[in-house]
């Protein structure tokens, strides 16, 4: 956008009609730039994770963490219960 002083300087140098054409070109360019900025801003905003998205993912991670601990515990219990070596060690301990 041209400032008032810039517009008056152009009018003095080029005339009123030429200045109007230049000012219109600047206005259209500014509007196009603003539209493009809004488009990019909206596209970027749509790609951002919201707080709800992050909380949902954290909840899923917590569930997976619990399930992994449970699975490890069950594996250790299965090994302990069905291992012949453990049974022999228990017999020796009595």
C-alpha positions in Angstrom: 0.0 0.0 0.0 1.3 3.4 -0.9 1.5 6.1 1.8 0.0 9.5 1.2 3.3 11.2 0.7 4.4 8.5 -1.8 1.2 8.9 -3.7 1.6 12.7 -3.9 5.3 12.3 -5.0 4.1 9.9 -7.8 1.4 12.3 -8.8 3.9 15.1 -9.1 6.3 13.0 -11.1 4.0 11.0 -13.3 0.6 12.6 -13.1 -2.7 11.7 -11.5 -3.8 9.0 -13.9 -0.5 7.1 -13.9 -0.4 7.3 -10.1 -4.0 5.9 -9.9 -2.9 2.9 -12.0 0.2 2.3 -9.8 -1.8 2.6 -6.6 -4.4 0.2 -7.9 -1.7 -2.3 -8.8 -0.2 -2.0 -5.3 -3.7 -2.5 -3.8 -4.3 -5.6 -5.9 -0.9 -7.0 -5.0 -1.4 -6.3 -1.3 -4.8 -8.1 -1.4 -3.3 -11.1 -3.3 -0.5 -11.3 -0.7 -3.0 -11.2 2.2 -5.1 -13.9 0.6 -2.1 -16.1 0.1 -1.0 -15.5 3.7 -4.4 -16.5 4.9 -4.4 -19.6 2.8 -1.0 -20.7 4.1 -2.0 -19.8 7.7 -5.2 -21.9 7.4 -3.4 -24.8 5.8 -0.8 -24.8 8.6 -3.4 -24.4 11.3 -5.3 -27.5 10.0 -2.1 -29.6 10.3 -1.5 -28.7 14.0 -2.5 -31.1 16.7 -5.0 -29.8 19.2 -4.7 -30.3 22.9 -7.4 -33.0 22.7 -5.3 -34.9 20.1 -2.3 -34.8 22.3 -4.3 -36.0 25.4 -5.8 -38.8 23.3 -2.4 -39.9 22.2 -1.0 -39.7 25.8 -4.0 -41.8 27.0 -3.2 -44.4 24.3 0.5 -44.5 25.3 -0.5 -45.0 28.9 -2.7 -47.9 28.0 0.0 -49.5 25.9 2.5 -49.0 28.7 0.2 -50.8 31.1 -0.5 -53.6 28.7 3.3 -54.0 28.1 3.9 -54.3 31.9 1.1 -56.8 32.2 2.5 -58.8 29.3 6.0 -58.9 30.8 4.5 -59.9 34.2 2.6 -62.8 32.5 5.7 -63.9 30.6 7.7 -64.0 33.8 5.0 -65.9 35.6 4.7 -68.4 32.8 8.4 -68.9 32.8 8.5 -69.3 36.5 5.6 -71.7 36.7 6.6 -74.0 33.8 10.4 -74.0 34.1 11.8 -77.3 35.2 14.9 -75.6 36.5 12.8 -73.4 38.8 11.0 -76.5 40.0 14.3 -78.2 40.8 15.5 -75.1 42.7 12.3 -75.0 44.7 12.8 -78.7 45.6 16.4 -78.0 46.6 15.3 -75.1 48.8 13.0 -77.3 50.9 
